[in-house]
Amino acid sequence: MSSKAFTLSQSTVEGATCPPGRKDALFFDQKLRGFGLRVTRHGGKVFIAQYRAGGKVRRVVIGAFGALTPAEARNRAKVYLGAAAEGRDLDAEKKAKVVATK
């Protein structure tokens, strides 16, 4: 998986591609640590928030590019990353919510 840092803007997200031979690539925003973009080899693009919880790296999908602009996704990432900074494990909370609805 590739990891590059630049400012996630409309034009940089539109131009982001997955390198040949890879399943996906991660691109992280320079302005907001932990805010990123995952690009698949098929061209799918989703915004993510990455943080540490319990010594492990966790990633939460914020939403798809197109449904969200980079600015909207960045604002949502601030909420996720702020909660993670308070010690909450958002990935575990999301999974518990799914289990509770079944």
C-alpha positions in Angstrom: 0.0 0.0 0.0 1.4 3.4 -0.9 1.2 6.3 1.4 1.7 9.9 0.2 1.1 13.2 2.0 -0.4 16.3 0.3 -3.4 18.6 0.8 -6.6 16.8 -0.1 -8.4 19.2 -2.3 -11.0 18.7 -5.1 -8.3 18.6 -7.8 -5.8 16.4 -5.9 -8.5 13.9 -5.0 -9.8 13.8 -8.6 -6.2 13.2 -9.8 -5.3 10.5 -7.2 -4.8 7.0 -8.7 -3.8 3.6 -7.4 -0.4 2.5 -8.7 -0.4 -0.5 -11.1 -0.2 -3.8 -9.4 -1.6 -2.6 -6.1 -4.9 -3.3 -4.5 -5.3 0.2 -3.1 -3.3 3.3 -2.1 -3.5 5.7 0.8 -3.0 9.4 0.6 -2.9 11.5 3.7 -3.7 15.2 4.2 -0.8 17.5 5.3 -3.2 19.9 7.1 -5.1 17.4 9.3 -3.1 14.5 10.7 -5.1 11.2 10.3 -7.3 12.4 7.5 -6.8 10.5 4.3 -8.1 9.1 1.1 -8.1 5.4 0.0 -8.1 4.8 -3.8 -8.7 1.3 -5.1 -7.3 -0.2 -8.3 -10.9 0.1 -9.7 -11.0 3.8 -9.1 -13.1 3.9 -6.0 -12.3 6.7 -3.6 -13.3 7.0 0.1 -12.2 9.4 2.8 -10.9 7.8 6.0 -9.9 8.8 9.5 -6.9 6.9 10.9 -6.0 6.9 14.6 -4.5 4.7 17.3 -6.5 2.8 19.9 -5.2 0.1 22.2 -1.9 0.3 20.5 -3.4 -0.6 17.1 -3.9 1.5 14.0 -7.6 1.9 13.3 -9.4 3.3 10.3 -12.9 4.6 10.0 -14.5 5.2 6.6 -16.0 8.7 6.5 -17.6 8.5 3.1 -17.2 8.3 -0.6 -15.7 11.0 -2.8 -18.6 12.5 -4.8 -21.1 12.0 -2.0 -18.7 14.2 0.1 -16.4 17.0 -0.9 -12.9 17.0 0.5 -13.9 20.0 2.8 -17.0 18.2 4.1 -14.9 15.0 4.7 -12.2 17.0 6.5 -14.9 18.5 8.9 -16.2 15.0 9.6 -12.7 13.7 10.1 -12.1 16.4 12.8 -15.1 15.0 14.7 -13.8 11.4 14.5 -10.2 12.3 15.3 -11.3 14.5 18.2 -13.3 11.6 19.7 -10.3 9.3 19.2 -8.1 11.9 21.0 -10.5 11.7 23.9 -9.7 7.9 24.1 -12.8 6.6 22.3 -12.3 3.7 19.9 -14.7 4.7 17.1 -14.1 1.4 15.1 -15.2 -0.7 18.2 -18.2 1.6 18.8 -19.3 1.2 15.1 -19.0 -2.6 15.3 -20.9 -2.7 18.6 -23.7 -0.6 17.0 -24.0 -3.0 14.1 -24.1 -6.0 16.4 -26.8 -4.3 18.6 -29.1 -3.8 15.6 -29.0 -7.4 14.5 
